């Protein structure tokens, strides 16, 4: 056995481990199956080369040459198929069918004793380190066929690289690089058959190919395989070291010490015993450093998130960003956030990843909820450093959640929700360190969710209070049509009582009655429009629904609601709108609440007579600007930094919760807008809101 054959054996073992690990990780996934099968075929090719370089007779070499070419023939269509799957292309390509059909033909030529001479004529020990095949004339046709498939593989991967972005582009880059390495390794072998002497570096290139694929799998989430590749890398490294030590010492001692096999074995065993554990630790650290940095970074990332999330006052943002962060750090198969619905007294799934049942709920009869309320602690399937696994009843509910760990959101000793996490995609178990960070996250999430719910409830409360202040204006608007209807009916009844219809024919009386009814219907429709506007404005928004919103139209609707209050305060309103419609993509109810709060605040900032100017205009950077300028008392310079803080108000005797502008900022941000203001004490304030203009 020479150094070339040893390197081939290492390449063989290394790539076989990668293929088997990926395959058994998820054999139901087509991409995993083809990846694993391809690596087994590649191993067959490499193992054939290893045996062909290790045997002593041409007859033995001829047998292993057939094994070698079996792997070589099957590798091309299988890798092309793998490229099609990984890039999302159709598996029904005519070229794919052609590649498999011709591969079968080549296999027939490879194994048929009568046909093989046309393909491979013989094997000879031409080079010092191995036997090599003597090609027949059909071998050159085979090389053309092989190169055609290789070209197609490159085209498929390169197109995928050009048209992908983000993590997909990184994956494509490593696939391309690994592909070129693999083709280079094959090229060195083919050059030998063409009598072109080349350095025996193909085994090392194959090892490099495996390393690059492992890096892409682990670092850039190709096929969602994580720690399992790390284990194979560590094992392969240790195997290579032990094998190398044993072979190296054996060769050295056999050269200088006669009959030293036992002696060499003893020395090898001693060296391996002393160095094995440090070697293992070194390999683990190296793989962690270069392939698993996130394992050491995620705790810092989570803790930084914990510091920030408590300041977020939007429930959607809290939940969505939490799930996203957990997916990027711990990589659980499933994650779900459940929040208490106070009206129904049920814990409903607010949002999740990996859970198919989006309508999952937990009632007061749940054993898991009872456990949370009693212990205030986490629920785990398996024991984690002193925390005992849950009983079978709770385990059934955890299985329903596809979870191995669940943590409660406790606020003032009340359970307001919980989060469930499935197994890690890396197959690592959750550790005590993981649990410590997750418990900190759950405690902070409880505070953040509680604050967001409080703000939402306060927003609705303020909205209802604002609706109350509109009552006088709405009463005025509805009073006019009601008076007209009442007058029409009373006039008709009075005329009838006084006998004014006595001498009129019945048709004339019916005409008078019809005129009165028509007017009543007209006024009823007017009332209906008014109440519909009020109902739409007062209706709470249950979910975020972006749609095309015409800003000038919404300003008019808001002024209709709040206009009477401004009239009573003798505040004039001037509108400066651009001629063309200014539409944005936003939630209609959010925009109504934003405009209502800003315009009403402007009115309340004015003492006595004053003026509000509302401008709606496009900007050069493709946005819609809304400006609300008032001639009020302005904001003192030392209070400007507090304007958007919850519960801060300058309304004084006019009241107010101080939540209006805090809510406005949250709603503006939710609709991808920006809000700023300028103010001078004693002169007035202008609020400027900018939204991206709808295309």
C-alpha positions as CSV (number, residue, x, y, z in Angstrom):
1,X,0.0,0.0,0.0
2,X,1.5,3.4,-1.1
3,X,0.7,6.9,0.0
4,X,-1.5,7.4,-3.1
5,X,-3.8,4.5,-2.1
6,X,-3.9,5.6,1.5
7,X,-5.1,9.1,0.4
8,X,-7.7,7.4,-1.8
9,X,-8.9,5.4,1.2
10,X,-9.2,8.5,3.3
11,X,-11.2,10.3,0.5
12,X,-13.4,7.2,0.2
13,X,-14.2,7.0,4.0
14,X,-14.7,10.8,4.3
15,X,-17.1,11.1,1.4
16,X,-19.0,7.9,2.4
17,X,-19.7,9.3,5.8
18,X,-21.0,12.6,4.5
19,X,-23.3,10.8,2.0
20,X,-24.7,8.3,4.6
21,X,-25.2,11.0,7.3
22,X,-27.1,13.3,4.9
23,X,-29.2,10.4,3.6
24,X,-30.2,9.0,7.0
25,X,-30.9,12.5,8.3
26,X,-34.1,12.7,6.2
27,X,-34.4,9.8,3.7
28,X,-37.9,10.9,2.8
29,X,-36.6,14.1,1.2
30,X,-35.7,13.6,-2.4
31,X,-32.7,16.0,-2.2
32,X,-31.3,14.0,0.7
33,X,-31.8,10.7,-1.1
34,X,-30.1,11.7,-4.3
35,X,-27.3,13.4,-2.3
36,X,-26.7,10.2,-0.3
37,X,-27.0,7.9,-3.4
38,X,-24.6,10.1,-5.4
39,X,-22.0,10.0,-2.6
40,X,-22.3,6.2,-2.4
41,X,-21.7,6.0,-6.1
42,X,-18.8,8.4,-5.8
43,X,-17.4,6.2,-3.1
44,X,-17.7,3.2,-5.4
45,X,-15.6,5.1,-8.0
46,X,-13.0,6.1,-5.4
47,X,-12.9,2.7,-3.7
48,X,-12.3,1.1,-7.1
49,X,-9.4,3.4,-7.7
50,X,-8.1,2.5,-4.2
51,X,-8.2,-1.2,-4.9
52,X,-6.8,-0.8,-8.4
53,X,-3.8,0.9,-6.8
54,X,-3.4,-1.7,-4.0
55,X,-3.7,-5.1,-5.8
56,X,-0.8,-6.9,-7.2
57,X,-2.1,-8.6,-10.3
58,X,-3.7,-7.4,-13.5
59,X,-6.6,-9.8,-13.1
60,X,-7.5,-8.3,-9.8
61,X,-7.1,-4.8,-11.1
62,X,-9.4,-5.6,-14.0
63,X,-12.2,-6.6,-11.5
64,X,-11.8,-3.4,-9.5
65,X,-11.7,-1.4,-12.8
66,X,-15.2,-2.6,-13.5
67,X,-16.3,-1.4,-10.0
68,X,-14.5,1.9,-10.6
69,X,-16.3,2.5,-13.9
70,X,-19.7,1.5,-12.4
71,X,-19.3,4.4,-10.0
72,X,-17.9,6.7,-12.7
73,X,-20.8,5.9,-15.1
74,X,-23.6,6.4,-12.6
75,X,-22.0,9.5,-10.9
76,X,-22.7,11.7,-13.9
77,X,-26.5,11.3,-14.3
78,X,-27.0,11.2,-10.5
79,X,-25.2,14.4,-9.9
80,X,-27.1,16.1,-12.8
81,X,-30.3,14.9,-11.2
82,X,-29.1,16.3,-7.8
83,X,-28.4,19.6,-9.5
84,X,-32.0,19.6,-11.0
85,X,-33.5,19.0,-7.5
86,X,-31.4,21.5,-5.6
87,X,-32.1,24.2,-8.1
88,X,-35.8,23.5,-8.3
89,X,-35.8,22.4,-11.9
90,X,-38.2,19.8,-13.4
91,X,-37.2,16.2,-12.9
92,X,-38.8,15.3,-16.2
93,X,-36.1,16.7,-18.4
94,X,-35.4,14.8,-21.7
95,X,-31.7,15.2,-21.0
96,X,-32.2,13.5,-17.7
97,X,-33.9,10.5,-19.2
98,X,-31.2,10.4,-21.9
99,X,-28.5,10.4,-19.3
100,X,-29.9,7.5,-17.4
101,X,-30.7,5.5,-20.5
102,X,-27.2,5.9,-21.9
103,X,-25.7,5.1,-18.5
104,X,-27.4,1.7,-18.6
105,X,-25.9,1.1,-22.1
106,X,-22.4,2.0,-20.7
107,X,-22.9,-0.3,-17.8
108,X,-23.7,-3.1,-20.3
109,X,-20.4,-2.4,-22.1
110,X,-18.6,-2.3,-18.8
111,X,-19.7,-5.7,-17.5
112,X,-20.1,-7.7,-20.7
113,X,-17.0,-9.8,-21.3
114,X,-17.6,-9.7,-25.1
115,X,-18.3,-6.0,-25.3
116,X,-15.9,-4.6,-22.7
117,X,-12.8,-4.6,-25.0
118,X,-14.6,-2.0,-27.1
119,X,-14.8,0.1,-24.0
120,X,-11.9,-0.8,-21.8
121,X,-9.4,-3.1,-23.6
122,X,-7.1,-4.0,-20.7
123,X,-5.4,-2.7,-17.5
124,X,-1.7,-2.2,-17.1
125,X,0.7,-1.1,-14.3
126,X,1.8,1.9,-16.2
127,X,2.5,4.2,-13.3
128,X,4.4,3.5,-10.1
129,X,1.4,4.0,-7.9
130,X,-1.4,2.1,-9.7
131,X,-2.8,0.1,-12.5
132,X,-4.6,2.1,-15.2
133,X,-7.1,1.1,-17.9
134,X,-6.2,0.9,-21.6
135,X,-9.2,2.5,-23.4
136,X,-11.0,1.0,-26.4
137,X,-12.4,3.2,-29.1
138,X,-15.8,3.5,-27.4
139,X,-14.1,5.0,-24.3
140,X,-13.6,8.2,-26.2
141,X,-17.4,8.3,-27.0
142,X,-18.0,7.8,-23.3
143,X,-15.7,10.7,-22.5
144,X,-17.7,13.0,-24.8
145,X,-21.0,11.8,-23.2
146,X,-19.5,12.4,-19.7
147,X,-18.4,15.9,-20.7
148,X,-21.8,16.7,-22.2
149,X,-23.4,15.9,-18.8
150,X,-20.7,17.8,-17.0
151,X,-21.4,20.9,-19.2
152,X,-25.1,20.6,-18.4
153,X,-24.4,20.4,-14.7
154,X,-22.3,23.5,-14.9
155,X,-25.0,25.4,-16.9
156,X,-27.8,24.4,-14.4
157,X,-25.7,25.5,-11.4
158,X,-24.4,28.7,-13.0
159,X,-27.9,29.8,-14.0
160,X,-29.1,29.1,-10.5
161,X,-26.2,31.2,-9.1
162,X,-27.0,34.1,-11.4
163,X,-30.8,34.2,-10.6
164,X,-30.6,33.5,-6.9
165,X,-30.0,35.9,-4.0
166,X,-29.2,35.9,-0.3
167,X,-28.5,32.5,1.3
168,X,-29.5,30.7,-1.9
169,X,-26.8,32.6,-3.8
170,X,-24.2,31.6,-1.2
171,X,-25.3,27.9,-1.5
172,X,-25.1,28.1,-5.3
173,X,-21.6,29.6,-5.0
174,X,-20.3,26.7,-2.9
175,X,-22.1,24.1,-5.0
176,X,-20.3,25.6,-8.1
177,X,-16.9,25.6,-6.4
178,X,-17.3,22.1,-5.1
179,X,-18.4,20.9,-8.6
180,X,-15.3,22.4,-10.2
181,X,-13.1,20.7,-7.6
182,X,-14.8,17.3,-8.3
183,X,-14.5,17.7,-12.1
184,X,-10.8,18.6,-11.6
185,X,-10.3,15.4,-9.6
186,X,-11.9,13.4,-12.4
187,X,-9.9,15.1,-15.1
188,X,-6.6,14.0,-13.5
189,X,-7.8,10.4,-13.8
190,X,-8.8,10.8,-17.4
191,X,-5.5,12.4,-18.3
192,X,-3.7,9.3,-17.1
193,X,-5.7,7.2,-19.6
194,X,-4.7,9.6,-22.4
195,X,-1.0,9.0,-21.5
196,X,-0.7,12.5,-20.1
197,X,1.3,12.1,-16.8
198,X,-0.3,14.2,-14.0
199,X,0.5,14.5,-10.3
200,X,-1.6,12.1,-8.1
201,X,-3.5,14.8,-6.4
202,X,-7.1,13.6,-7.3
203,X,-7.7,12.0,-3.8
204,X,-6.9,15.3,-2.1
205,X,-9.2,17.1,-4.4
206,X,-11.9,14.7,-3.6
207,X,-11.3,15.3,0.2
208,X,-11.5,19.0,-0.5
209,X,-14.8,18.5,-2.5
210,X,-16.2,16.8,0.6
211,X,-15.0,19.6,2.9
212,X,-16.6,22.3,0.7
213,X,-19.9,20.4,0.5
214,X,-19.8,20.0,4.3
215,X,-19.1,23.7,4.8
216,X,-22.0,24.6,2.5
217,X,-24.3,22.2,4.4
218,X,-23.4,23.4,7.8
219,X,-22.5,27.1,7.5
220,X,-25.1,28.0,4.8
221,X,-27.9,25.6,5.7
222,X,-27.8,23.5,2.6
223,X,-30.4,20.8,3.1
224,X,-30.7,21.8,6.8
225,X,-28.0,19.4,8.1
226,X,-26.0,20.8,11.0
227,X,-24.1,19.0,13.8
228,X,-24.2,15.6,12.1
229,X,-21.7,16.8,9.6
230,X,-19.5,18.1,12.4
231,X,-19.5,14.6,13.9
232,X,-18.4,13.0,10.6
233,X,-15.6,15.6,10.2
234,X,-14.3,14.9,13.6
235,X,-14.5,11.2,13.1
236,X,-12.8,11.4,9.7
237,X,-10.1,13.5,11.2
238,X,-9.5,11.1,14.0
239,X,-9.6,8.1,11.7
240,X,-7.0,9.7,9.4
241,X,-4.8,10.6,12.3
242,X,-4.9,7.0,13.8
243,X,-4.5,5.4,10.4
244,X,-1.6,7.7,9.5
245,X,0.2,7.2,12.8
246,X,-0.1,3.4,12.5
247,X,0.9,3.2,8.9
248,X,3.7,5.7,9.3
249,X,5.3,4.1,12.3
250,X,4.9,0.6,10.8
251,X,6.7,1.7,7.6
252,X,9.5,3.4,9.4
253,X,10.2,0.6,11.9
254,X,9.9,-2.1,9.2
255,X,12.7,-0.3,7.3
256,X,15.1,-0.1,10.2
257,X,14.1,-2.8,12.7
258,X,13.9,-6.4,11.6
259,X,10.7,-8.2,12.8
260,X,9.5,-5.1,14.4
261,X,5.7,-5.5,13.8
262,X,4.9,-6.0,17.5
263,X,7.3,-3.2,18.5
264,X,5.7,-0.8,16.0
265,X,2.2,-1.7,17.1
266,X,3.2,-0.9,20.8
267,X,4.7,2.5,19.9
268,X,1.6,3.3,17.7
269,X,-0.7,2.4,20.5
270,X,1.2,4.5,23.0
271,X,1.2,7.6,20.7
272,X,-2.5,7.2,19.9
273,X,-3.4,6.8,23.6
274,X,-1.5,9.9,24.6
275,X,-2.7,12.1,21.8
276,X,-6.2,10.9,21.0
277,X,-8.1,13.1,23.6
278,X,-6.2,16.3,22.8
279,X,-6.7,15.6,19.1
280,X,-10.4,15.1,19.6
281,X,-10.7,18.4,21.5
282,X,-8.7,20.2,18.9
283,X,-10.9,18.9,16.0
284,X,-14.1,19.8,17.9
285,X,-12.8,23.4,18.5
286,X,-11.7,23.8,14.9
287,X,-15.1,22.6,13.5
288,X,-16.9,24.8,15.9
289,X,-14.8,27.8,15.0
290,X,-15.1,27.6,11.3
291,X,-18.5,25.9,10.8
292,X,-20.5,26.5,14.0
293,X,-19.8,30.1,15.0
294,X,-23.5,30.6,15.7
295,X,-23.4,28.0,18.4
296,X,-21.3,30.4,20.5
297,X,-22.9,33.6,19.2
298,X,-26.5,32.9,19.6
299,X,-26.6,33.5,23.4
300,X,-25.1,37.0,22.9
301,X,-27.6,37.6,20.0
302,X,-30.6,36.5,22.2
303,X,-29.5,38.6,25.1
304,X,-29.1,41.6,22.9
305,X,-32.6,40.9,21.6
306,X,-34.0,40.6,25.2
307,X,-32.6,44.1,26.0
308,X,-34.4,45.5,22.9
309,X,-37.7,43.7,22.8
310,X,-39.0,45.2,26.0
311,X,-39.2,48.6,24.3
312,X,-41.3,47.3,21.4
313,X,-45.0,48.1,21.8
314,X,-46.4,46.3,18.8
315,X,-47.5,42.7,19.5
316,X,-47.1,41.5,15.8
317,X,-43.5,42.8,15.8
318,X,-42.7,41.2,19.2
319,X,-43.9,37.8,18.2
320,X,-42.6,37.7,14.6
321,X,-39.2,39.0,15.5
322,X,-38.9,36.5,18.3
323,X,-39.8,33.5,16.0
324,X,-37.4,34.8,13.4
325,X,-34.5,35.1,15.9
326,X,-35.1,31.7,17.4
327,X,-35.1,30.2,13.9
328,X,-31.8,31.9,13.1
329,X,-30.1,30.9,16.3
330,X,-31.4,27.7,17.8
331,X,-32.8,26.3,14.5
332,X,-35.8,24.5,16.0
333,X,-38.0,22.4,13.7
334,X,-41.1,24.0,15.2
335,X,-41.8,27.1,17.3
336,X,-45.2,28.6,18.4
337,X,-46.3,31.6,20.5
338,X,-49.6,31.2,22.3
339,X,-51.3,34.2,23.8
340,X,-54.4,34.4,26.1
341,X,-57.6,35.6,24.5
342,X,-59.3,37.2,27.5
343,X,-62.7,37.2,25.9
344,X,-62.8,33.5,25.3
345,X,-60.5,32.5,28.1
346,X,-58.4,30.4,25.7
347,X,-54.8,30.4,24.7
348,X,-54.7,30.7,21.0
349,X,-51.8,30.2,18.6
350,X,-50.7,33.8,17.6
351,X,-48.0,32.8,15.2
352,X,-45.7,29.9,14.5
353,X,-43.1,28.3,12.3
354,X,-43.2,24.6,11.4
355,X,-46.7,24.0,12.9
356,X,-49.3,23.0,10.4
357,X,-52.4,23.5,12.6
358,X,-52.8,27.3,12.8
359,X,-56.0,27.1,14.8
360,X,-54.6,25.3,17.8
361,X,-56.0,26.4,21.1
362,X,-55.5,25.4,24.8
363,X,-58.4,25.7,27.2
364,X,-58.5,25.9,31.0
365,X,-58.7,22.1,31.1
366,X,-55.2,21.8,29.7
367,X,-52.7,19.9,31.9
368,X,-49.9,21.9,30.3
369,X,-51.5,25.2,31.4
370,X,-52.2,23.9,34.9
371,X,-48.5,22.9,35.1
372,X,-47.4,26.5,34.1
373,X,-49.8,28.1,36.6
374,X,-48.5,25.9,39.4
375,X,-44.8,25.9,38.7
376,X,-44.2,29.1,36.7
377,X,-41.4,27.1,35.2
378,X,-40.5,25.4,31.9
379,X,-42.0,22.1,30.7
380,X,-39.5,19.7,29.1
381,X,-39.8,16.3,27.6
382,X,-36.4,15.1,28.7
383,X,-34.6,15.9,31.9
384,X,-32.3,19.0,31.5
385,X,-29.7,19.3,34.3
386,X,-32.0,18.7,37.3
387,X,-35.3,19.8,35.6
388,X,-37.4,16.7,35.4
389,X,-39.3,15.7,32.3
390,X,-43.1,16.2,32.4
391,X,-45.6,13.5,33.2
392,X,-47.3,11.5,30.3
393,X,-50.5,13.7,30.3
394,X,-48.5,16.8,29.6
395,X,-46.2,14.9,27.2
396,X,-49.2,14.2,25.1
397,X,-50.0,17.9,24.7
398,X,-46.3,18.6,24.1
399,X,-46.4,16.0,21.3
400,X,-49.4,17.8,19.8
401,X,-47.2,20.9,19.7
402,X,-44.3,18.9,18.3
403,X,-42.3,20.5,21.2
404,X,-39.6,19.2,23.4
405,X,-39.6,22.4,25.6
406,X,-42.2,25.0,26.4
407,X,-41.8,28.1,28.6
408,X,-44.6,30.2,30.2
409,X,-45.1,34.0,29.9
410,X,-45.8,35.0,33.5
411,X,-46.8,38.6,34.3
412,X,-47.6,39.4,37.9
413,X,-48.1,35.7,38.6
414,X,-50.7,35.5,35.8
415,X,-50.2,33.2,32.8
416,X,-50.6,35.4,29.7
417,X,-49.1,33.0,27.1
418,X,-46.3,30.5,26.4
419,X,-43.8,29.6,23.7
420,X,-43.1,26.1,22.5
421,X,-40.0,24.9,20.8
422,X,-39.4,21.6,18.8
423,X,-36.2,19.7,18.4
424,X,-33.1,21.4,17.1
425,X,-32.4,20.7,13.4
426,X,-28.8,20.0,14.5
427,X,-30.1,17.1,16.7
428,X,-28.3,18.6,19.7
429,X,-30.2,18.5,23.0
430,X,-31.2,21.6,24.8
431,X,-28.7,22.4,27.5
432,X,-28.9,24.2,30.9
433,X,-27.3,27.2,29.2
434,X,-30.0,27.2,26.5
435,X,-32.6,27.0,29.1
436,X,-31.2,29.9,31.1
437,X,-31.2,32.2,28.1
438,X,-34.7,31.0,27.1
439,X,-36.1,31.7,30.6
440,X,-34.7,35.2,30.4
441,X,-36.3,35.6,27.0
442,X,-39.7,34.3,28.3
443,X,-39.7,36.7,31.3
444,X,-38.9,39.7,29.0
445,X,-41.4,38.6,26.4
446,X,-44.1,38.5,29.1
447,X,-43.4,42.1,30.0
448,X,-43.2,43.2,26.3
449,X,-46.5,41.4,25.4
450,X,-48.2,42.8,28.5
451,X,-47.0,46.4,27.5
452,X,-48.2,45.9,23.9
453,X,-51.6,44.6,25.1
454,X,-51.9,47.5,27.5
455,X,-51.1,50.0,24.8
456,X,-53.6,48.4,22.4
457,X,-56.3,48.5,25.1
458,X,-55.5,52.1,25.9
459,X,-55.6,52.9,22.2
460,X,-59.0,51.5,21.9
461,X,-60.1,53.2,25.1
462,X,-58.8,56.5,23.8
463,X,-60.5,55.9,20.5
464,X,-63.8,55.2,22.3
465,X,-63.3,58.4,24.3
466,X,-62.7,60.3,21.1
467,X,-65.9,58.9,19.6
468,X,-67.7,60.2,22.7
469,X,-66.5,63.8,21.9
470,X,-67.9,63.4,18.4
471,X,-71.4,62.8,19.7
472,X,-72.3,66.4,19.7
473,X,-71.2,66.9,16.1
474,X,-72.9,63.7,14.9
475,X,-76.1,64.7,16.8
476,X,-76.0,68.0,14.9
477,X,-75.5,66.2,11.5
478,X,-78.3,63.7,12.2
479,X,-80.5,66.3,13.8
480,X,-81.0,68.3,10.5
481,X,-82.4,65.4,8.4
482,X,-84.5,64.2,11.4
483,X,-86.1,67.7,11.7
484,X,-86.8,67.8,8.0
485,X,-88.5,64.3,8.2
486,X,-90.5,65.3,11.3
487,X,-91.7,68.6,9.6
488,X,-92.8,66.9,6.4
489,X,-94.8,64.3,8.4
490,X,-96.4,66.9,10.7
491,X,-97.3,69.2,7.9
492,X,-99.1,66.3,6.1
493,X,-101.0,65.3,9.3
494,X,-101.9,68.9,10.1
495,X,-103.3,69.5,6.6
496,X,-105.4,66.3,6.9
497,X,-106.7,67.3,10.3
498,X,-107.7,70.7,9.1
499,X,-109.6,69.3,6.2
500,X,-107.3,70.7,3.5
501,X,-107.5,67.4,1.6
502,X,-111.3,67.3,1.9
503,X,-112.1,68.4,-1.6
504,X,-109.0,66.8,-3.2
505,X,-109.3,63.6,-5.1
506,X,-107.6,60.5,-3.6
507,X,-104.9,60.7,-6.3
508,X,-103.9,64.2,-5.1
509,X,-103.7,63.1,-1.5
510,X,-101.6,60.1,-2.5
511,X,-99.3,62.5,-4.4
512,X,-98.8,64.7,-1.4
513,X,-98.1,61.6,0.8
514,X,-95.6,60.3,-1.8
515,X,-93.7,63.6,-1.8
516,X,-93.5,63.5,2.0
517,X,-92.3,59.9,1.9
518,X,-89.7,60.6,-0.8
519,X,-88.2,63.4,1.3
520,X,-88.2,61.1,4.3
521,X,-86.4,58.4,2.3
522,X,-83.9,61.0,1.1
523,X,-83.1,62.1,4.6
524,X,-83.0,58.5,5.8
525,X,-80.3,57.8,3.3
526,X,-78.4,60.9,4.5
527,X,-78.6,59.6,8.1
528,X,-77.4,56.2,6.9
529,X,-74.3,57.7,5.2
530,X,-73.5,59.6,8.4
531,X,-73.9,56.6,10.7
532,X,-72.0,54.4,8.3
533,X,-69.1,56.8,8.4
534,X,-69.1,56.9,12.2
535,X,-69.4,53.1,12.4
536,X,-66.4,52.6,10.1
537,X,-64.4,55.0,12.0
538,X,-65.2,53.7,15.4
539,X,-64.8,50.0,14.4
540,X,-61.6,48.6,16.0
541,X,-59.1,47.1,13.6
542,X,-58.8,43.3,14.3
543,X,-56.0,42.6,12.0
544,X,-53.5,44.5,9.8
545,X,-54.8,44.7,6.2
546,X,-52.8,46.9,3.8
547,X,-54.8,48.2,0.9
548,X,-54.8,51.2,-1.4
549,X,-55.7,54.3,0.6
550,X,-56.5,57.7,-0.9
551,X,-55.1,60.2,1.6
552,X,-57.1,63.3,0.6
553,X,-60.3,61.3,0.8
554,X,-59.3,60.0,4.3
555,X,-58.6,63.6,5.4
556,X,-62.1,64.6,4.3
557,X,-63.6,61.7,6.2
558,X,-61.7,62.6,9.3
559,X,-62.7,66.2,9.1
560,X,-66.3,65.1,8.8
561,X,-66.0,63.3,12.1
562,X,-64.0,65.9,14.0
563,X,-65.1,69.0,12.1
564,X,-68.0,70.0,14.4
565,X,-65.7,70.1,17.4
566,X,-63.3,72.4,15.5
567,X,-66.3,74.6,14.4
568,X,-67.4,75.0,18.1
569,X,-63.8,76.0,19.0
570,X,-63.9,78.5,16.1
571,X,-60.9,76.9,14.4
572,X,-60.6,77.3,10.7
573,X,-59.4,74.4,8.5
574,X,-57.5,75.0,5.3
575,X,-56.8,72.2,2.9
576,X,-53.9,72.3,0.4
577,X,-54.0,69.1,-1.7
578,X,-52.1,68.3,-4.9
579,X,-54.3,68.0,-8.0
580,X,-53.5,64.3,-8.5
581,X,-54.7,61.5,-6.1
582,X,-52.2,60.6,-3.5
583,X,-52.5,56.9,-2.7
584,X,-50.5,54.7,-0.4
585,X,-50.5,51.0,0.5
586,X,-51.6,50.9,4.2
587,X,-54.3,49.8,6.6
588,X,-57.3,52.1,6.2
589,X,-58.2,52.0,9.9
590,X,-54.7,52.8,10.9
591,X,-54.6,55.8,8.6
592,X,-58.0,57.0,10.0
593,X,-56.7,56.8,13.6
594,X,-53.4,58.6,12.6
595,X,-55.2,61.5,11.0
596,X,-57.8,61.7,13.7
597,X,-55.3,61.9,16.5
598,X,-53.0,64.4,14.7
599,X,-55.9,66.7,13.6
600,X,-57.6,66.5,16.9
601,X,-54.4,67.2,18.8
602,X,-53.8,70.2,16.5
603,X,-57.2,71.6,17.5
604,X,-56.7,71.0,21.2
605,X,-53.4,72.8,21.0
606,X,-55.1,76.0,19.9
607,X,-56.5,78.3,22.6
608,X,-59.3,80.5,21.3
609,X,-59.5,81.2,17.6
610,X,-56.9,79.7,15.3
611,X,-56.2,77.8,12.1
612,X,-55.2,74.4,11.0
613,X,-53.5,73.8,7.6
614,X,-53.5,70.3,6.1
615,X,-51.2,69.7,3.2
616,X,-51.0,66.5,1.1
617,X,-48.3,66.5,-1.6
618,X,-46.0,64.1,-3.4
619,X,-42.2,64.3,-3.0
620,X,-39.4,63.7,-5.4
621,X,-38.3,60.6,-3.6
622,X,-41.6,58.8,-4.3
623,X,-43.4,59.5,-1.1
624,X,-46.6,61.1,0.0
625,X,-46.2,63.8,2.6
626,X,-49.0,64.8,5.0
627,X,-48.4,68.0,7.0
628,X,-50.8,69.2,9.7
629,X,-49.8,72.7,10.9
630,X,-51.5,74.5,13.7
631,X,-51.3,77.9,15.3
632,X,-51.4,76.6,18.8
633,X,-49.2,77.3,21.7
634,X,-46.4,75.0,20.5
635,X,-44.2,72.6,22.5
636,X,-41.7,74.0,25.0
637,X,-38.1,73.1,24.0
638,X,-37.4,71.1,27.2
639,X,-40.4,68.9,26.4
640,X,-39.8,68.2,22.7
641,X,-37.9,64.9,23.4
642,X,-40.9,63.6,25.3
643,X,-43.6,64.1,22.6
644,X,-43.8,60.4,21.5
645,X,-43.5,59.0,25.0
646,X,-46.6,57.2,26.3
647,X,-48.7,59.2,28.8
648,X,-46.9,62.5,28.1
649,X,-49.4,65.3,27.3
650,X,-49.4,69.1,27.1
651,X,-53.2,69.4,26.8
652,X,-53.7,70.6,30.3
653,X,-57.3,71.3,31.1
654,X,-58.5,69.9,27.8
655,X,-57.5,66.4,29.1
656,X,-56.1,63.5,27.2
657,X,-54.3,60.3,28.2
658,X,-51.1,61.2,26.5
659,X,-51.2,58.0,24.4
660,X,-52.3,59.6,21.2
661,X,-48.9,60.4,19.7
662,X,-47.3,57.3,21.0
663,X,-50.0,55.2,19.3
664,X,-49.6,57.3,16.1
665,X,-45.9,56.6,15.9
666,X,-46.5,52.9,16.3
667,X,-49.2,52.9,13.6
668,X,-47.1,55.0,11.2
669,X,-44.1,52.6,11.6
670,X,-46.4,49.6,11.1
671,X,-47.4,51.1,7.7
672,X,-43.8,51.7,6.7
673,X,-44.0,55.4,7.3
674,X,-42.0,58.1,9.1
675,X,-43.2,60.8,11.4
676,X,-41.4,64.0,12.5
677,X,-42.4,67.4,13.7
678,X,-41.2,70.9,14.2
679,X,-42.5,73.3,16.9
680,X,-41.9,76.7,18.3
681,X,-43.4,77.7,21.6
682,X,-46.1,80.3,21.2
683,X,-46.2,80.0,17.4
684,X,-47.4,76.5,16.6
685,X,-46.5,72.9,15.7
686,X,-46.3,71.0,12.4
687,X,-46.4,67.3,12.2
688,X,-45.0,65.7,9.0
689,X,-45.9,62.1,8.1
690,X,-44.3,60.4,5.0
691,X,-45.5,57.2,3.5
692,X,-44.2,55.4,0.4
693,X,-46.4,56.2,-2.6
694,X,-48.3,53.3,-4.1
695,X,-47.1,52.4,-7.6
